[in-house]
Amino acid sequence: MTNNKGHTATIANRNDAEKFLAANPDIAFIDIIYSPLTDVPRGKRIRPHELLGVYGHGRYLPGSITVVDTIGSDCEETGLVWEDGDADRLAKPAANTLVHAPWLGNDVAQCIVSLYELDGPIHELDPRGILQKILRLFEAEGMVPDVACELEFYLTGPRKHGERPHLPASPITGHTASGNEVYGLRELDDHMGFLRDLYKAAEIQGLPIEAAISEFAPGQLEIGLEHRADALRVADEAMMYKRLVKGVAVKHGLEACFMAKPFAGMAGNGQHLHVSVLDMAGNNLFASDDPKGTPMVQHAIGGMQALMPASMAIFAPNANSYRRFVGNSYAPIAATWGVNNRTVGLRITAGPPNSRHIEHRISGADASPYLGLAAMLAGVYHGIKHKIDPGEMVVGDGYSQLEKATVKLPMNWYSALDEFENCASIVEYMGEKFQKMYAIVKRTEQSRYNSAIPLEDYDWYFRNA
């Protein structure tokens, strides 16, 4: 469902639920899914008779759900747990997200919700609301971002607690992948049962997934999602897609892993974000016979560069995220730019003039699609508004030309949060409360993560210390 400007409507209406239940009388369970700051889907599994209440009034959820860490623990330091009385907010459903969840059975459905204050406005920490805030800036200027997400992931065998992940044997041949086999068709053949169920489930959910490829590591796949001039819908689809992939993988006795760097010495998982900007008539303002695009393309790149140091805390949200940034690995390590060049952070893609757009290659697959798109688009808007020069273009090997980067990126979790906390532009575009609460959640998570003893401590120090 879209409004007259082509954007996803903010809140679904009761009629959507009534029509869905009438058309699907066998539905017995519905998952209502909320994506908090740490992007791990959370919510409730309700019964059909409860759904009309969700779509009519909303469903109460504790406000503290917005600020749990990655493993679901409260972050008391935010002041939104005990001091707030862990007060309820209202979860309200997003339009066009009430669909079957076929990997769970024919009687299960799901819908996405956003969190609202009891007196009406969307919660300041709701990631969908933060993305909507950025989109309104474009709308006020008569522009609409056209965006897409590409997500890389690994298929692994089931992992027990305390074990390292491992690649699975082919269910067809028993072979375990060992070579990179980039774009290998045999690797797709080995998991055709998984892919067939994945595409079927995506069709049922209305997710526009595209070609599957074997990526630059054994067991790694990439499947893109169709671009849309509706960034909120793209983010919803990316979140739904990750849940779908994980669910179908489990059904096949596998795990789908979107963490940024699950295996040392192998390629990491990226979330490549594609963007162009349209006018209200749908014309691509980046279109040009020049492969470098229009001046607006250059300004958009300059703005993304300018905000990228502070946005790294969003694009790379945890300790493992920074292990992905390794030279000569197809993961970018600088905010450089170029044309048809996969060694830079910001790539103007090849293609005909009317398809001209930028691929933002920094974000990891572990990043929130809502916040990742919001941070990228804030940079695009910032650059266009202030006509920022992106500096010299990289031609050839970007890994050997890091001096051409106009800004230096923080390459560890701690310095990234320092940049994030001290950036006035984050406040301007995403809000002061978001900046403060996101930083507290991530600082709390840092402390808890560092108090754990990883397997590597025993490998390195148990006998040698």
C-alpha positions as a Python dict, from the first residue, in 0.01 Angstrom:
ca = {
    (1, 'M'): (0, 0, 0),
    (2, 'T'): (139, 341, -98),
    (3, 'N'): (30, 699, -66),
    (4, 'N'): (2, 937, -362),
    (5, 'K'): (376, 1010, -361),
    (6, 'G'): (466, 642, -393),
    (7, 'H'): (587, 595, -35),
    (8, 'T'): (476, 313, 194),
    (9, 'A'): (188, 428, 413),
    (10, 'T'): (291, 479, 773),
    (11, 'I'): (27, 264, 946),
    (12, 'A'): (-185, -18, 807),
    (13, 'N'): (-560, -11, 866),
    (14, 'R'): (-802, -261, 1015),
    (15, 'N'): (-942, -351, 673),
    (16, 'D'): (-606, -506, 580),
    (17, 'A'): (-631, -752, 870),
    (18, 'E'): (-998, -830, 805),
    (19, 'K'): (-930, -912, 439),
    (20, 'F'): (-626, -1124, 524),
    (21, 'L'): (-809, -1332, 785),
    (22, 'A'): (-1110, -1379, 556),
    (23, 'A'): (-883, -1499, 274),
    (24, 'N'): (-674, -1720, 506),
    (25, 'P'): (-906, -1899, 753),
    (26, 'D'): (-639, -2159, 838),
    (27, 'I'): (-404, -1905, 998),
    (28, 'A'): (-348, -1998, 1364),
    (29, 'F'): (-52, -1777, 1462),
    (30, 'I'): (74, -1431, 1364),
    (31, 'D'): (415, -1294, 1460),
    (32, 'I'): (426, -919, 1518),
    (33, 'I'): (786, -815, 1454),
    (34, 'Y'): (965, -510, 1587),
    (35, 'S'): (1317, -414, 1484),
    (36, 'P'): (1497, -228, 1768),
    (37, 'L'): (1821, -29, 1750),
    (38, 'T'): (2026, -350, 1746),
    (39, 'D'): (1816, -490, 1456),
    (40, 'V'): (1743, -833, 1605),
    (41, 'P'): (1371, -893, 1530),
    (42, 'R'): (1163, -913, 1849),
    (43, 'G'): (792, -922, 1920),
    (44, 'K'): (503, -1154, 2002),
    (45, 'R'): (328, -1455, 1851),
    (46, 'I'): (-43, -1383, 1874),
    (47, 'R'): (-362, -1571, 1784),
    (48, 'P'): (-594, -1468, 1498),
    (49, 'H'): (-860, -1318, 1727),
    (50, 'E'): (-598, -1074, 1857),
    (51, 'L'): (-495, -943, 1516),
    (52, 'L'): (-788, -705, 1464),
    (53, 'G'): (-699, -533, 1791),
    (54, 'V'): (-343, -482, 1671),
    (55, 'Y'): (-470, -331, 1345),
    (56, 'G'): (-745, -132, 1512),
    (57, 'H'): (-574, 15, 1819),
    (58, 'G'): (-221, -126, 1836),
    (59, 'R'): (-49, -368, 2072),
    (60, 'Y'): (124, -260, 2392),
    (61, 'L'): (495, -340, 2412),
    (62, 'P'): (740, -226, 2681),
    (63, 'G'): (942, 81, 2578),
    (64, 'S'): (1260, -92, 2694),
    (65, 'I'): (1243, -316, 2385),
    (66, 'T'): (1387, -27, 2185),
    (67, 'V'): (1714, -34, 2382),
    (68, 'V'): (1795, -399, 2440),
    (69, 'D'): (2140, -514, 2330),
    (70, 'T'): (2208, -771, 2058),
    (71, 'I'): (2141, -1067, 2288),
    (72, 'G'): (1821, -914, 2427),
    (73, 'S'): (1937, -780, 2765),
    (74, 'D'): (1810, -450, 2902),
    (75, 'C'): (2046, -154, 2883),
    (76, 'E'): (1961, 12, 3213),
    (77, 'E'): (2209, 293, 3150),
    (78, 'T'): (1966, 442, 2897),
    (79, 'G'): (1722, 543, 3172),
    (80, 'L'): (1444, 379, 2970),
    (81, 'V'): (1401, 74, 3194),
    (82, 'W'): (1351, 135, 3569),
    (83, 'E'): (1345, 516, 3566),
    (84, 'D'): (1078, 503, 3297),
    (85, 'G'): (882, 237, 3485),
    (86, 'D'): (935, 26, 3172),
    (87, 'A'): (625, 200, 3043),
    (88, 'D'): (432, 59, 2749),
    (89, 'R'): (424, 209, 2403),
    (90, 'L'): (190, 114, 2120),
    (91, 'A'): (309, -112, 1840),
    (92, 'K'): (120, -36, 1520),
    (93, 'P'): (141, -243, 1201),
    (94, 'A'): (319, -132, 885),
    (95, 'A'): (120, -146, 563),
    (96, 'N'): (174, -433, 320),
    (97, 'T'): (370, -649, 568),
    (98, 'L'): (97, -892, 676),
    (99, 'V'): (205, -1207, 491),
    (100, 'H'): (248, -1581, 538),
    (101, 'A'): (563, -1717, 702),
    (102, 'P'): (565, -2043, 504),
    (103, 'W'): (883, -2192, 650),
    (104, 'L'): (700, -2211, 986),
    (105, 'G'): (397, -2386, 836),
    (106, 'N'): (88, -2295, 636),
    (107, 'D'): (-87, -2166, 949),
    (108, 'V'): (167, -1894, 1043),
    (109, 'A'): (177, -1531, 929),
    (110, 'Q'): (374, -1221, 1028),
    (111, 'C'): (361, -843, 1015),
    (112, 'I'): (606, -562, 1092),
    (113, 'V'): (526, -302, 1356),
    (114, 'S'): (662, 37, 1456),
    (115, 'L'): (650, 175, 1809),
    (116, 'Y'): (445, 486, 1889),
    (117, 'E'): (400, 697, 2198),
    (118, 'L'): (62, 663, 2366),
    (119, 'D'): (-28, 1021, 2271),
    (120, 'G'): (35, 964, 1900),
    (121, 'P'): (380, 1038, 1756),
    (122, 'I'): (619, 767, 1650),
    (123, 'H'): (882, 679, 1911),
    (124, 'E'): (1205, 876, 1868),
    (125, 'L'): (1408, 555, 1870),
    (126, 'D'): (1199, 360, 1620),
    (127, 'P'): (1432, 277, 1326),
    (128, 'R'): (1150, 296, 1073),
    (129, 'G'): (1063, 640, 1208),
    (130, 'I'): (1423, 757, 1177),
    (131, 'L'): (1432, 652, 812),
    (132, 'Q'): (1100, 829, 752),
    (133, 'K'): (1248, 1146, 901),
    (134, 'I'): (1527, 1143, 640),
    (135, 'L'): (1282, 1073, 357),
    (136, 'R'): (1075, 1377, 451),
    (137, 'L'): (1382, 1597, 390),
    (138, 'F'): (1401, 1472, 32),
    (139, 'E'): (1028, 1514, -17),
    (140, 'A'): (1046, 1876, 97),
    (141, 'E'): (1300, 1937, -182),
    (142, 'G'): (1088, 1763, -447),
    (143, 'M'): (1311, 1453, -456),
    (144, 'V'): (1264, 1079, -397),
    (145, 'P'): (1552, 836, -331),
    (146, 'D'): (1551, 518, -537),
    (147, 'V'): (1734, 248, -339),
    (148, 'A'): (1814, -123, -323),
    (149, 'C'): (1983, -368, -83),
    (150, 'E'): (2215, -656, -172),
    (151, 'L'): (2289, -890, 117),
    (152, 'E'): (2566, -1150, 137),
    (153, 'F'): (2544, -1447, 373),
    (154, 'Y'): (2701, -1784, 446),
    (155, 'L'): (2523, -2116, 459),
    (156, 'T'): (2676, -2311, 746),
    (157, 'G'): (2610, -2631, 933),
    (158, 'P'): (2424, -2615, 1268),
    (159, 'R'): (2647, -2468, 1540),
    (160, 'K'): (2640, -2575, 1903),
    (161, 'H'): (2718, -2329, 2181),
    (162, 'G'): (3093, -2274, 2211),
    (163, 'E'): (3173, -2419, 1870),
    (164, 'R'): (3311, -2234, 1572),
    (165, 'P'): (3087, -2239, 1263),
    (166, 'H'): (3163, -2483, 986),
    (167, 'L'): (3068, -2519, 621),
    (168, 'P'): (2811, -2791, 547),
    (169, 'A'): (2846, -3086, 313),
    (170, 'S'): (2640, -3076, -4),
    (171, 'P'): (2312, -3260, 52),
    (172, 'I'): (2348, -3391, -304),
    (173, 'T'): (2713, -3498, -337),
    (174, 'G'): (2845, -3490, 19),
    (175, 'H'): (3119, -3249, -96),
    (176, 'T'): (3220, -2965, 138),
    (177, 'A'): (3320, -2647, -45),
    (178, 'S'): (3682, -2539, -2),
    (179, 'G'): (3775, -2314, -294),
    (180, 'N'): (3639, -1963, -351),
    (181, 'E'): (3445, -2074, -661),
    (182, 'V'): (3318, -1721, -724),
    (183, 'Y'): (3012, -1731, -953),
    (184, 'G'): (3031, -2111, -943),
    (185, 'L'): (2719, -2287, -1067),
    (186, 'R'): (2799, -2621, -902),
    (187, 'E'): (2788, -2440, -566),
    (188, 'L'): (2435, -2324, -647),
    (189, 'D'): (2345, -2675, -762),
    (190, 'D'): (2458, -2815, -425),
    (191, 'H'): (2195, -2608, -242),
    (192, 'M'): (1921, -2600, -506),
    (193, 'G'): (1668, -2744, -260),
    (194, 'F'): (1729, -2451, -24),
    (195, 'L'): (1718, -2198, -311),
    (196, 'R'): (1400, -2344, -457),
    (197, 'D'): (1221, -2316, -120),
    (198, 'L'): (1367, -1969, -65),
    (199, 'Y'): (1235, -1832, -394),
    (200, 'K'): (898, -1996, -340),
    (201, 'A'): (867, -1846, 7),
    (202, 'A'): (976, -1505, -122),
    (203, 'E'): (708, -1519, -389),
    (204, 'I'): (446, -1600, -125),
    (205, 'Q'): (561, -1300, 80),
    (206, 'G'): (580, -1070, -222),
    (207, 'L'): (954, -1014, -180),
    (208, 'P'): (1120, -915, -510),
    (209, 'I'): (1440, -1116, -478),
    (210, 'E'): (1656, -1145, -787),
    (211, 'A'): (1953, -1351, -909),
    (212, 'A'): (2151, -1577, -676),
    (213, 'I'): (2529, -1595, -709),
    (214, 'S'): (2803, -1790, -538),
    (215, 'E'): (3016, -1516, -382),
    (216, 'F'): (3390, -1479, -317),
    (217, 'A'): (3420, -1756, -56),
    (218, 'P'): (3307, -2118, -15),
    (219, 'G'): (2954, -2133, 119),
    (220, 'Q'): (2887, -1762, 59),
    (221, 'L'): (2586, -1648, -142),
    (222, 'E'): (2439, -1316, -248),
    (223, 'I'): (2081, -1252, -355),
    (224, 'G'): (1976, -899, -437),
    (225, 'L'): (1644, -727, -377),
    (226, 'E'): (1479, -517, -647),
    (227, 'H'): (1531, -140, -631),
    (228, 'R'): (1237, 86, -547),
    (229, 'A'): (1159, 455, -517),
    (230, 'D'): (1033, 371, -168),
    (231, 'A'): (1320, 336, 79),
    (232, 'L'): (1096, 243, 370),
    (233, 'R'): (952, -50, 176),
    (234, 'V'): (1304, -155, 70),
    (235, 'A'): (1411, -162, 436),
    (236, 'D'): (1100, -361, 533),
    (237, 'E'): (1175, -609, 256),
    (238, 'A'): (1540, -642, 362),
    (239, 'M'): (1438, -717, 720),
    (240, 'M'): (1175, -969, 603),
    (241, 'Y'): (1427, -1123, 364),
    (242, 'K'): (1688, -1186, 634),
    (243, 'R'): (1426, -1357, 852),
    (244, 'L'): (1307, -1562, 556),
    (245, 'V'): (1658, -1677, 461),
    (246, 'K'): (1734, -1780, 819),
    (247, 'G'): (1404, -1963, 851),
    (248, 'V'): (1433, -2156, 525),
    (249, 'A'): (1793, -2247, 608),
    (250, 'V'): (1690, -2398, 942),
    (251, 'K'): (1420, -2598, 766),
    (252, 'H'): (1701, -2750, 556),
    (253, 'G'): (1919, -2831, 858),
    (254, 'L'): (2144, -2530, 794),
    (255, 'E'): (2214, -2187, 942),
    (256, 'A'): (2220, -1867, 736),
    (257, 'C'): (2483, -1634, 882),
    (258, 'F'): (2475, -1260, 811),
    (259, 'M'): (2750, -1165, 1059),
    (260, 'A'): (3013, -947, 896),
    (261, 'K'): (3311, -1182, 930),
    (262, 'P'): (3221, -1539, 1030),
    (263, 'F'): (3546, -1695, 900),
    (264, 'A'): (3901, -1563, 930),
    (265, 'G'): (4081, -1550, 597),
    (266, 'M'): (3756, -1556, 400),
    (267, 'A'): (3539, -1282, 254),
    (268, 'G'): (3306, -1092, 484),
    (269, 'N'): (2934, -1033, 438),
    (270, 'G'): (2836, -692, 305),
    (271, 'Q'): (2505, -510, 272),
    (272, 'H'): (2559, -311, -45),
    (273, 'L'): (2320, -16, -65),
    (274, 'H'): (2235, 130, -405),
    (275, 'V'): (2099, 482, -450),
    (276, 'S'): (1992, 732, -710),
    (277, 'V'): (1766, 1035, -667),
    (278, 'L'): (1450, 1098, -870),
    (279, 'D'): (1237, 1404, -919),
    (280, 'M'): (865, 1380, -843),
    (281, 'A'): (796, 1277, -1202),
    (282, 'G'): (1027, 976, -1164),
    (283, 'N'): (1320, 1112, -1367),
    (284, 'N'): (1666, 1005, -1250),
    (285, 'L'): (1854, 1319, -1145),
    (286, 'F'): (2180, 1122, -1158),
    (287, 'A'): (2131, 1026, -1527),
    (288, 'S'): (2409, 1139, -1759),
    (289, 'D'): (2604, 1024, -2064),
    (290, 'D'): (2914, 1092, -1855),
    (291, 'P'): (2995, 773, -1658),
    (292, 'K'): (3067, 997, -1356),
    (293, 'G'): (2706, 1117, -1363),
    (294, 'T'): (2570, 1465, -1306),
    (295, 'P'): (2717, 1718, -1059),
    (296, 'M'): (2449, 1597, -818),
    (297, 'V'): (2615, 1254, -817),
    (298, 'Q'): (2944, 1411, -715),
    (299, 'H'): (2775, 1609, -438),
    (300, 'A'): (2595, 1299, -311),
    (301, 'I'): (2927, 1115, -292),
    (302, 'G'): (3086, 1409, -113),
    (303, 'G'): (2806, 1410, 145),
    (304, 'M'): (2829, 1036, 204),
    (305, 'Q'): (3203, 1075, 257),
    (306, 'A'): (3154, 1362, 500),
    (307, 'L'): (2908, 1171, 722),
    (308, 'M'): (3073, 830, 687),
    (309, 'P'): (3315, 848, 984),
    (310, 'A'): (3026, 911, 1225),
    (311, 'S'): (2799, 665, 1043),
    (312, 'M'): (3045, 377, 1077),
    (313, 'A'): (2888, 294, 1414),
    (314, 'I'): (2570, 216, 1217),
    (315, 'F'): (2726, 52, 912),
    (316, 'A'): (2952, -161, 1135),
    (317, 'P'): (2751, -203, 1458),
    (318, 'N'): (2953, -454, 1660),
    (319, 'A'): (3300, -585, 1736),
    (320, 'N'): (3297, -847, 1461),
    (321, 'S'): (3193, -588, 1200),
    (322, 'Y'): (3542, -437, 1183),
    (323, 'R'): (3709, -770, 1103),
    (324, 'R'): (3550, -743, 757),
    (325, 'F'): (3759, -440, 656),
    (326, 'V'): (4061, -613, 504),
    (327, 'G'): (4255, -495, 198),
    (328, 'N'): (4223, -688, -131),
    (329, 'S'): (3912, -865, -4),
    (330, 'Y'): (3636, -682, -194),
    (331, 'A'): (3546, -511, 133),
    (332, 'P'): (3621, -137, 122),
    (333, 'I'): (3864, 16, 370),
    (334, 'A'): (3829, 383, 272),
    (335, 'A'): (3565, 636, 169),
    (336, 'T'): (3713, 656, -181),
    (337, 'W'): (3502, 665, -496),
    (338, 'G'): (3529, 557, -855),
    (339, 'V'): (3344, 447, -1167),
    (340, 'N'): (3285, 75, -1227),
    (341, 'N'): (3541, -6, -956),
    (342, 'R'): (3486, -258, -674),
    (343, 'T'): (3799, -157, -480),
    (344, 'V'): (3644, 169, -355),
    (345, 'G'): (3385, 244, -89),
    (346, 'L'): (3148, 434, -320),
    (347, 'R'): (3111, 295, -671),
    (348, 'I'): (2927, 459, -960),
    (349, 'T'): (2803, 152, -1142),
    (350, 'A'): (2830, 74, -1512),
    (351, 'G'): (2515, 92, -1723),
    (352, 'P'): (2310, 313, -1954),
    (353, 'P'): (2268, 683, -1863),
    (354, 'N'): (1920, 650, -1713),
    (355, 'S'): (2041, 377, -1473),
    (356, 'R'): (2321, 588, -1325),
    (357, 'H'): (2347, 529, -951),
    (358, 'I'): (2593, 483, -662),
    (359, 'E'): (2671, 160, -481),
    (360, 'H'): (2758, 223, -116),
    (361, 'R'): (2981, -73, -25),
    (362, 'I'): (3073, 8, 336),
    (363, 'S'): (2780, -138, 529),
    (364, 'G'): (2800, -492, 663),
    (365, 'A'): (2519, -745, 636),
    (366, 'D'): (2492, -723, 1016),
    (367, 'A'): (2374, -360, 999),
    (368, 'S'): (2010, -253, 1035),
    (369, 'P'): (1866, -191, 688),
    (370, 'Y'): (1653, 89, 835),
    (371, 'L'): (1940, 271, 1004),
    (372, 'G'): (2187, 185, 726),
    (373, 'L'): (1963, 339, 461),
    (374, 'A'): (1889, 635, 688),
    (375, 'A'): (2260, 703, 744),
    (376, 'M'): (2345, 666, 376),
    (377, 'L'): (2056, 889, 266),
    (378, 'A'): (2143, 1151, 527),
    (379, 'G'): (2483, 1168, 359),
    (380, 'V'): (2329, 1195, 12),
    (381, 'Y'): (2098, 1476, 125),
    (382, 'H'): (2379, 1652, 312),
    (383, 'G'): (2603, 1647, 5),
    (384, 'I'): (2336, 1769, -236),
    (385, 'K'): (2223, 2042, 2),
    (386, 'H'): (2575, 2173, 64),
    (387, 'K'): (2726, 2087, -279),
    (388, 'I'): (3018, 1896, -126),
    (389, 'D'): (3315, 1810, -348),
    (390, 'P'): (3412, 1440, -323),
    (391, 'G'): (3775, 1495, -418),
    (392, 'E'): (3977, 1297, -668),
    (393, 'M'): (3831, 983, -824),
    (394, 'V'): (4021, 655, -791),
    (395, 'V'): (4113, 475, -1113),
    (396, 'G'): (4250, 122, -1077),
    (397, 'D'): (4343, -38, -745),
    (398, 'G'): (4177, 158, -468),
    (399, 'Y'): (4353, -44, -200),
    (400, 'S'): (4685, 109, -310),
    (401, 'Q'): (4548, 466, -331),
    (402, 'L'): (4413, 526, 18),
    (403, 'E'): (4568, 874, 18),
    (404, 'K'): (4285, 984, -213),
    (405, 'A'): (4030, 940, 65),
    (406, 'T'): (3907, 1284, 175),
    (407, 'V'): (3811, 1154, 520),
    (408, 'K'): (3965, 889, 745),
    (409, 'L'): (3732, 612, 862),
    (410, 'P'): (3745, 469, 1216),
    (411, 'M'): (3845, 105, 1184),
    (412, 'N'): (3750, -22, 1529),
    (413, 'W'): (3428, -23, 1729),
    (414, 'Y'): (3551, 221, 1995),
    (415, 'S'): (3673, 498, 1770),
    (416, 'A'): (3360, 459, 1555),
    (417, 'L'): (3140, 531, 1855),
    (418, 'D'): (3360, 827, 1947),
    (419, 'E'): (3297, 971, 1600),
    (420, 'F'): (2925, 897, 1625),
    (421, 'E'): (2884, 1059, 1968),
    (422, 'N'): (3063, 1378, 1865),
    (423, 'C'): (2896, 1441, 1528),
    (424, 'A'): (2653, 1732, 1510),
    (425, 'S'): (2516, 1603, 1179),
    (426, 'I'): (2389, 1285, 1346),
    (427, 'V'): (2184, 1506, 1579),
    (428, 'E'): (2064, 1720, 1287),
    (429, 'Y'): (1944, 1430, 1075),
    (430, 'M'): (1858, 1154, 1321),
    (431, 'G'): (1788, 1334, 1645),
    (432, 'E'): (1966, 1403, 1973),
    (433, 'K'): (1785, 1129, 2163),
    (434, 'F'): (1872, 870, 1899),
    (435, 'Q'): (2240, 970, 1909),
    (436, 'K'): (2250, 948, 2287),
    (437, 'M'): (2055, 621, 2327),
    (438, 'Y'): (2225, 438, 2040),
    (439, 'A'): (2565, 527, 2184),
    (440, 'I'): (2465, 410, 2534),
    (441, 'V'): (2330, 79, 2402),
    (442, 'K'): (2648, 17, 2206),
    (443, 'R'): (2881, 123, 2492),
    (444, 'T'): (2688, -113, 2721),
    (445, 'E'): (2721, -390, 2466),
    (446, 'Q'): (3095, -323, 2435),
    (447, 'S'): (3139, -364, 2809),
    (448, 'R'): (2939, -686, 2819),
    (449, 'Y'): (3115, -827, 2512),
    (450, 'N'): (3458, -757, 2660),
    (451, 'S'): (3365, -931, 2986),
    (452, 'A'): (3318, -1258, 2796),
    (453, 'I'): (3618, -1485, 2739),
    (454, 'P'): (3637, -1591, 2371),
    (455, 'L'): (3768, -1924, 2244),
    (456, 'E'): (4076, -1745, 2112),
    (457, 'D'): (4187, -1664, 2467),
    (458, 'Y'): (4219, -2035, 2537),
    (459, 'D'): (4383, -2107, 2200),
    (460, 'W'): (4644, -1836, 2255),
    (461, 'Y'): (4696, -1817, 2629),
    (462, 'F'): (4566, -2126, 2814),
    (463, 'R'): (4898, -2312, 2780),
    (464, 'N'): (5130, -2032, 2672),
    (465, 'A'): (5072, -1772, 2938),
}
